[in-house]
Amino acid sequence: MKDLLKIFEINCEKYYTLFKSNEPFILDRKNVELPIKQLISHFEIKNKHVLSIGAGRGHEEYWFYKSGCDLTFIDTDEFNIAPLLEEQLSAEKNLTDPMLTYIIEDAHKVIEKLENIYDLCYFSSFVPDEVYREDIQKEYEGQYQNTNLLLRIIRYGLFKLHITGRGRGRTWPNYKKPFSDLVMKITKNTLKDGGLFILQSYYAGIPIERNPHVVSLVKKQLSRVGISLLHIYYFKENSGVNLTIGYKGKKNATREFFRRISKNVKITRFHGRAVNPSEIVKAYQFKM
Ligand SMILES: C[S@@+](CC[C@H](N)C(=O)[O-])C[C@H]1O[C@@H](n2cnc3c(N)ncnc32)[C@H](O)[C@@H]1O
């Protein structure tokens, strides 16, 4: 990686001891254990190279590490982790087997500089992207409500969806891609063939119940970078909390992978930090 401002290479076990004194954060790690272990078992994420974009403290990612994965994190350092890393590294110069590369930088500035490829591109509650989504939803709702019926039909082509039950109160335009360019560029540049794309929206994802058309938008957007959509799940109580999983590869390889994993442990939970975890609904499943 060239010209990056701050890159830390640290032994994973050491990294995760940096937060020991801070009880609530450790609780976070415990709370996400079951959902992340389900992801690991279902999608066979063992001994892989994982890139987490917006990793924060990396509590979910801890469980990937525990299943033998090495980790690369990118984060703007909202949680002020850099000083802890500096302190640890200056205290112990010869750390063996780092397993964690932590890039402290805005992901926008890192895209072109990443040189490795990964088995998993992991985005979890990548907050600015979700704000962007929120903005689009608000703007679109406002525009829609201020437009008369005829214009709505001409401009948005939503007639059918708005008068039938599902999709009533739609908030996402059918001309907007669901994922930001940042998400797609990083994935395109770094996900290897046979790799997984996982994106969780914890609070302001697109509400799928009101926007069922988004499933086909997601499918289309992912297919542009060679990814087949495998699953979309959402919270029954709030379909804006959702989880998307895709596989990069040719059709046959995707079918083979999907067939193999379908006998594995099922996904029944995600978003382990939710105050009220909800039953989950499957909005999409890959068709063989
Ligand atoms: C909810 S946290 C991720 C939590 C993490 N997966 C865990 O389990 O601990 C979202 C993170 O995205 C980071 N982030 C937001 N925008 C970013 C950007 N443009 N580049 C890099 N990181 C960013 C924030 O600093 C924050 O730490």
The ligand as a Tripos MOL2 file, in Angstrom:
@<TRIPOS>MOLECULE
LIG
   27    29     1     0     0
SMALL
NO_CHARGES

@<TRIPOS>ATOM
      1 C1        -20.8130    1.1600   13.4580 C.3       1 LIG1
      2 S1        -19.1030    1.3640   13.2660 S.3       1 LIG1
      3 C2        -18.5820   -0.2600   12.8220 C.3       1 LIG1
      4 C3        -18.6450   -1.2440   13.9380 C.3       1 LIG1
      5 C4        -17.7750   -2.5000   13.7800 C.3       1 LIG1
      6 N1        -18.2040   -3.3330   12.6590 N.3       1 LIG1
      7 C5        -17.7910   -3.3220   15.0570 C.2       1 LIG1
      8 O1        -18.3850   -4.3910   15.0900 O.co2     1 LIG1
      9 O2        -17.2250   -2.8550   16.0640 O.co2     1 LIG1
     10 C6        -18.9960    2.2920   11.7600 C.3       1 LIG1
     11 C7        -17.6060    2.8530   11.5180 C.3       1 LIG1
     12 O3        -17.5380    3.4200   10.1990 O.3       1 LIG1
     13 C8        -16.4710    4.3610   10.2400 C.3       1 LIG1
     14 N2        -16.4990    5.1980    9.0380 N.ar      1 LIG1
     15 C9        -17.4740    6.0170    8.6730 C.ar      1 LIG1
     16 N3        -17.1610    6.6410    7.5150 N.ar      1 LIG1
     17 C10       -15.9620    6.1940    7.1370 C.ar      1 LIG1
     18 C11       -15.1130    6.4530    6.0110 C.ar      1 LIG1
     19 N4        -15.4730    7.3080    5.0450 N.pl3     1 LIG1
     20 N5        -13.9530    5.8120    5.9370 N.ar      1 LIG1
     21 C12       -13.5840    4.9420    6.9100 C.ar      1 LIG1
     22 N6        -14.3530    4.6560    7.9810 N.ar      1 LIG1
     23 C13       -15.5220    5.2730    8.1010 C.ar      1 LIG1
     24 C14       -16.7200    5.1130   11.5400 C.3       1 LIG1
     25 O4        -15.5360    5.7690   12.0030 O.3       1 LIG1
     26 C15       -17.1720    3.9670   12.4740 C.3       1 LIG1
     27 O5        -16.1100    3.4970   13.2620 O.3       1 LIG1
@<TRIPOS>BOND
     1     1     2 1
     2     2     3 1
     3     2    10 1
     4     3     4 1
     5     4     5 1
     6     5     6 1
     7     5     7 1
     8     7     8 2
     9     7     9 1
    10    10    11 1
    11    11    12 1
    12    11    26 1
    13    12    13 1
    14    13    14 1
    15    13    24 1
    16    14    15 ar
    17    14    23 ar
    18    15    16 ar
    19    16    17 ar
    20    17    18 ar
    21    17    23 ar
    22    18    19 1
    23    18    20 ar
    24    20    21 ar
    25    21    22 ar
    26    22    23 ar
    27    24    25 1
    28    24    26 1
    29    26    27 1
@<TRIPOS>SUBSTRUCTURE
     1 LIG1         1 GROUP 0 **** ****
